[in-house]
Amino acid sequence: MMHVKFFKMSASGNDFIIIDNRDGVIDKNFPDIQEFVKKICRRHLSVGADGVILVECSQITDFKWRFFNSDGSEAEMCGNGGRCVARFAYETGIAPKKMSFETLSGVIKAEVEGRRVKVQLTEPHSLKLDYEIKLNDREIFVSSVNTGVPHVVLLYENIDNAPVEELGREIRFHSAFSPSGTNVNFVKINKNDEIIVRTYERGVEGETYACGTGAVASVVVLKEKGLINTPTKIITKGGEILYVYIEDGVFLEGEVRFIFEGRLHREAVI
């Protein structure tokens, strides 16, 4: 096995392993990609991350990506991952400052300005407001929308004590969202243009420091309900700030940072 070069990047506390796979290095060395992803995303035993991004060649855009959650499942889209891969592509000469790249949810546009990256996500769809689902011990009302991946949005005033892990997991696997499941966002409105969002992420199977598509889903739902205006400031679990714009499209903006680069040793994937 050759030592594979990788970059570790973070956006609002979401961390990702990014690999330039335009030469097919991963496919040649790791035919079971899902097992490879699960192994290198293990914290303490390997690199550790919320997900893995493979940058590949495209015939229609600057590049194509394949995005995997830490459990090995391939996802259509990830807002914070999209911001990371855009800066990676620009800084490594793969794409210009203004770029586009292919995802399973469609073509994504992005613009890099220093450490800040703004991505235009695909048009949200399947918006459904205030409908009832039955849980094990009660019934609750939820709203949902797909912002590249499916999301449920719940208003939760006592956001610091929100049962993100417990209730999030129950909703994530609820039959109403089968077979693919859903991400779950707990949201508090601070003021008209500022919200706090905590997210249970499908594929990670727990709360993450931030979720870009979840931030967008929360803004889409609350704006449709007439509760907020845009642009909207989003305070994430990790404390970093995201901004969502809905103006001739849906945009997500925030800072991205490089953490380190290195080469995978064979013992990282055993």
N, C-alpha and C positions, 0 to 999 in steps of 0.2 A: 504493500500500500504506500502511495506517495503521501507526503505531508501536504495537506490542502490549506491554502491561504484563506483567511477569513477576516472580517471586520466585525467588531461589536459596536453597536450604536444604540442610542436611547432617545426617545421622544416622550416628554412628559412622564418619565418613569417607566414606560413600556420599553423593554430592551429586546434587541433582535440580533441574530447572527446573520451577516450578509456575505454571500459568496458569489464571486463572478464565475458563472457556470456557462459562459458563452462557448467555451471549448469542450463542454460536456464532461468536465473532470469528475463531477459527482456521479453522473450516470455510469461512467466507466468503473469507478471504484466502489460504488454503493448501489447495487441494483435494487435493494429494498430501501427506498427513500424514506418511508415512514419510520422504519426502525432506526435509520441513521438520525433522523430529526429527533426522535424521542431520546436517543442516547446523548446527543450533544446538548440538548436543552436541559439535561439534569443539572440542577444546582448542587454544588459541593463535589460532585463526582465528575463533572465535565465542564464545558464552557458556561452553561446555564443561560437560559433566555426564555422570553415569552413566546418566541417564534423564530422561524428560519426563513430567509428570503433568498431565493436563487435568481440571479440576473441572467437572462438568456437572450438570444438574438430574436429580432422581429423583422418581418418584411414590410410592416406598415407604420411602425412607430420607432422611437429611438431605441427602445429595448422592450423586452417582455419580462414579467416576473412570475415566479411560482412562490406562493406564500403558504407556509405550514404553521399551524399552531403547535404548541409544545407537546401535545399528545400524538403528533404525527398526522393529524387530519389536515387536509388541504382546504383552505378557505378562499372564498371569492375575493374578499377585499379586507383591508385593514388600514384605517386612516393614518394612524401614527406610523405604521410600517411603511405606508406610502410616502410619508414625509421623509423618513429615514432613507429609503432607497433613492429618492430624488436627489438628496444632497450627496449620497454616495456616488451616484451616477455622474453628477456634475463634477465633484472633486476628483474623481478618477478619470475624467475625460471621456466617459461613455456617452454623455449627453450634454447639450448646452444648458444655459440657465433656465430658459423656457423650454419645456420638454413635454413629451407624452409617452406613455408606456401602456402596454397591454396587461390586463388582468382578466380573471374569469368573469368579473362583473362588467367588463367593458373597458374602453380606453379612458385612462386617467391623465389629466393635464396637471402640470406642476410648475412652480417658479421658485427658484432659489435666490435668496438675497442674504449673503453671509450665513449666519446660523439659523436664520428664519426661513421657513419653507411654507408655501401656500399651495394646497392641492385643490383642484376642482373635482369633486366626486361625481359619480354617475347620478342621474336624476332619481330621487327617492320614489318609491312606489309601494303599493299595498298598504297605504295609510288607513288605519282603522282606529276610531276614537271611542273610549269609554264603553267597553263591552265587558261582560261578566264571564269569569272563569271560576270553576269550582275546585278548591283545594281540598286537602284531606280533612281539615277541620272547619273550613269557612268558605265563603265566596267573596271574591274581590273584583273590582273594576280595573281594567288595564287599557292602555293604548299601545299600538304597535305600528311599526313602519320598517321598511327595508331600505337601508342606506348603503347598499352593496352587500350587506349581510343582515339577517333579521334581528330586530331589537324590540323589546317591550320597554315601555316607559311608565314609571310609577312616581307620582308626587309623594314625597315623604318629608314631613316637616322636621321631625327629629332625626336629621340626617346622620348625626354622629353615632347614634345608636341603631341605625337601620340594620335589619337582619339580612345583610347582603349575601352572606354565605348560605344561610339556611333557606330563606325565602327565595333567594336568587336561584338556588339549585332546584327547588321544587318547581318553579315556573319554567326554568330552562328545559326540564324534561317533561313538562306537562303535555298531555295528549293533544291539546289545542294547537301545539306547534310541532307536532311530529310530521315527518320522521326526522327532520334535520335539527330540530330544537331551536332555541333562541338565546340571544344575549339579554340581560336584564339590567336596566338602569334605574337607580334610585335618585330622585332629583328634588332639590330644594331651591325655590326662587328667593334669591337674596334681595333683588330689586329688579326693576323693569328690564334691565339689560345685563343682568349678572345672575348666574345660577351655579350651584354646586352639584356635581355628578359623581356618583359612585357606581361602579359597574361590575357585575358578575359576568365573566367572559366564557362563552362556549369554547371548548377546545383547551383552554387553560384550566377550566373547571374550578374557578375561584375568583376572588376579587383581584383586579390589577390596579396599578397606580393610576392608570388612565386608559381611555378607549376613544379613539378618534371618531369612528363611525357611531359610537354610542353618544358622544357629545353632539354630533350632528343630528342623530335621531331625536335626542331630547329637545333640541332647539326646534326641529321641524314640528314635533307634536305640540309643544307649548305655544309656538307661534300660531299654529292652526287653531288652537283653542283660544287665541286672543290674550294670552297671559304674559307674553314678552314681546320685545321688539328685537330686530337685528340691525347691526352686528351685535352678537351676544358674547359676553365674556364668560368663560367656563373655568371654574376652579376645580382642579382634579384632586383625587385622593393623594397623589404625590406632592401636591402643593403648587405645581407649575400651572401656567395659564394658557388656555387655548382660546381662539376666537373663531366663531362661525359666522359666515356671511351668507345671506340668501338674497342674491341680486343677479338676475340673469344666469342663474346656476347656484349651486351650493358649494361653498368653499370652507376649508379648514386650514387654520394658520397657527403656527407656534414654532418654538425653538427645537432644534435637533442638535445632538452632540455626538461626536466620535468618542468612544471609550478606549478602545485599543485595537490593534491588529496583531495577528499572529498566524501560526500554522498548527493545524490539528495534528497531534501525535496519535499513533495507532491506539494508545491506551485510553484515549478520550472516547472511543466508540466501542469499548468492550464492556 
